[in-house]
Amino acid sequence: MGNKKDMISRKQSSNYYIAVNQKNKVFKNLKIRQAMSMIINRKVLANKVMGGGAIDNKSFVSDGLAVSPKNGTDFTKDTTAPASMSYNPTKAKQLFKEGLQEVGRTSLHFTLLNSDGSDQKQLSEYLQSALQKLPGLKVTLNNIPGRAILSRQAEGQFTVTVANWFADFSDPITFLNILTSNNPSNISGWKNSQYDSLIKSSNADDGSNANARWDDMVKAQNLALKDQAIIPLYQSGEKWMVNSKVKGIVYNTAGANYNFKEAYVK
């Protein structure tokens, strides 16, 4: 085995998140969605539960994917995470109680659908224990094979599910597009006309103006997270053994990861 210094974490351009089916009256309630987000300790989730270089970036768009044309800052540093993306059990319990009152309920029971890989089973169990700290909430787990879960998500046959998105190319729009009203990958069914018009501008009118396009995308993510369109959980990573004598490897977080064209051994 190589030594510890040869072990490096590579960020993947991904986001694992909770989607709640917003056709359901309960999940149309913003306070309930915010409470579910606030009761999750993402630092513990990323470092202790998932490991492997997973990070809590308080973002939907992944860290290390794209930088601002203006000043070279990462997209995740230009956006603003709302309070609901931070762990706050006291506030979460209060919001949940208010949300239930608003929808005329005293308790809630739902099934959390996720795939059956060992890491995702572990994630489901962690989420179950975190979410059940909300007074009156009971969560049942259903872990099924990956292929089956994708078709159930696409058909909206779920109440609450863990989903993920991996970037196809190095641009924030690969994530942001999927939350537009009519995108087939928008499995939660969240709709926001202001969000749609920001994404439309970034793809059309502002497409030729890099700074304006970037601002549209920053505003769009801020809006989606403030309205808790989805509940981002973590960005995945992988641990790789790379001999410290090997130099010049180019690693891309999206698309084909490794480029060895300029690699050499020192």
Residue pairs with C-beta under 8 A, 6 or more apart in sequence:
2 241
2 243
5 244
6 241
6 242
6 243
6 244
7 239
7 240
7 241
8 239
8 240
8 241
8 242
9 52
9 53
9 237
9 238
9 239
9 240
10 53
10 237
10 238
10 239
10 240
10 251
10 253
10 257
11 53
11 55
11 62
11 63
11 64
11 235
11 237
11 253
12 62
12 166
12 235
12 236
12 237
12 238
12 253
13 62
13 64
13 65
13 166
13 167
13 170
13 235
13 253
13 254
14 62
14 164
14 165
14 166
14 167
14 235
14 236
15 59
15 60
15 61
15 62
15 164
15 165
15 175
15 232
15 233
15 234
15 235
16 123
16 162
16 163
16 164
16 232
16 233
16 234
16 235
16 236
17 60
17 162
17 163
17 164
17 165
17 230
17 231
17 232
17 233
18 36
18 127
18 160
18 161
18 162
18 163
18 230
18 231
18 233
19 153
19 158
19 160
19 161
19 162
19 163
19 187
19 188
19 230
19 231
20 27
20 33
20 36
20 159
20 160
20 188
20 231
21 27
21 156
21 158
21 159
21 160
21 161
21 187
21 188
21 189
22 28
22 188
22 189
22 190
23 156
23 189
24 159
25 103
26 32
26 103
26 105
26 108
27 33
27 159
27 160
27 188
29 99
29 102
29 103
30 99
30 227
30 228
31 95
31 96
31 98
31 99
31 102
32 95
32 96
32 99
32 100
32 103
32 108
33 84
33 228
33 231
34 84
34 92
34 95
34 228
35 92
35 93
35 95
35 96
35 99
35 134
36 92
36 96
36 131
36 134
36 231
37 84
37 85
37 92
37 228
37 231
38 83
38 84
38 86
38 87
38 88
38 89
38 91
38 92
38 95
39 87
39 89
39 92
39 93
39 96
39 130
39 131
39 133
39 134
40 87
40 127
40 130
40 131
40 231
40 233
41 87
41 130
42 56
42 58
42 85
42 87
42 233
42 234
43 56
43 87
44 126
45 54
45 56
45 123
45 126
45 233
45 234
46 54
46 55
46 56
46 234
46 235
47 54
49 122
49 123
49 126
50 119
50 122
50 123
50 234
50 236
52 119
52 236
52 237
52 238
52 239
53 236
53 237
53 238
53 239
54 234
54 235
54 236
54 237
55 63
55 234
55 235
55 237
56 234
56 235
57 63
57 76
57 234
57 235
58 76
58 81
58 85
58 86
58 232
59 75
59 76
59 79
59 81
59 221
59 225
59 232
59 235
60 175
60 176
60 179
60 221
60 224
60 225
60 230
60 232
61 75
61 76
61 79
61 172
61 175
61 176
61 217
61 221
62 76
62 167
62 175
62 235
62 253
63 74
63 75
63 76
63 235
64 74
64 253
65 74
65 75
65 167
65 170
65 171
65 172
65 253
65 254
66 74
66 75
66 170
66 171
66 172
67 73
67 74
67 75
68 74
68 75
68 78
68 214
69 210
69 211
69 214
70 211
70 214
75 172
75 217
75 218
75 221
78 214
78 218
79 218
79 221
79 222
79 225
80 222
81 225
82 222
82 225
82 226
82 228
83 91
84 225
84 226
84 228
85 225
85 232
89 133
92 133
92 134
93 133
93 134
93 135
96 134
96 135
96 136
96 137
97 135
97 136
100 106
100 107
100 108
100 136
105 136
106 136
107 136
107 137
107 138
108 136
108 137
108 138
109 137
109 138
109 139
109 140
110 138
110 139
110 140
110 159
110 160
111 139
111 140
111 141
111 142
111 158
111 159
111 160
112 124
112 127
112 128
112 131
112 139
112 140
112 141
112 142
112 160
112 161
112 162
113 142
113 144
113 149
113 152
113 153
113 158
113 159
113 160
113 161
113 162
114 120
114 121
114 123
114 124
114 141
114 142
114 143
114 149
114 161
114 162
115 143
115 144
115 145
115 146
115 149
115 162
116 143
116 144
116 145
116 146
117 146
120 143
120 162
121 143
123 162
123 233
124 141
124 143
124 162
125 141
127 139
127 162
127 233
128 139
128 141
131 137
131 139
132 138
132 139
139 160
144 152
149 161
152 158
152 161
153 161
153 163
153 187
154 184
154 187
156 187
156 189
158 187
161 187
162 233
163 187
163 230
164 236
165 174
165 175
165 178
165 185
166 254
167 174
167 175
167 253
167 254
167 255
168 174
168 254
168 255
169 254
169 255
170 252
170 253
170 254
170 255
172 217
172 221
173 199
173 202
173 203
173 217
174 254
176 199
176 202
176 217
176 220
176 221
176 224
177 183
177 199
178 185
178 186
179 186
179 190
179 195
179 199
179 220
179 224
179 229
179 230
180 186
180 195
180 196
180 199
181 191
181 192
181 193
181 196
188 229
188 230
190 224
190 227
190 229
190 230
192 223
192 224
192 227
192 229
194 223
195 220
195 223
195 224
195 227
195 229
198 216
198 217
198 219
198 220
198 223
199 216
199 217
199 220
201 212
201 213
201 216
202 213
202 216
202 217
202 220
206 212
206 213
206 215
206 216
207 213
224 230
225 232
242 249
243 265
245 265
245 266
246 263
246 264
246 265
246 266
247 263
247 264
247 265
247 266
248 262
248 263
248 264
249 258
249 259
249 260
249 263
250 258
250 259
250 260
250 261
250 262
251 257
251 258
251 259
252 258
252 259
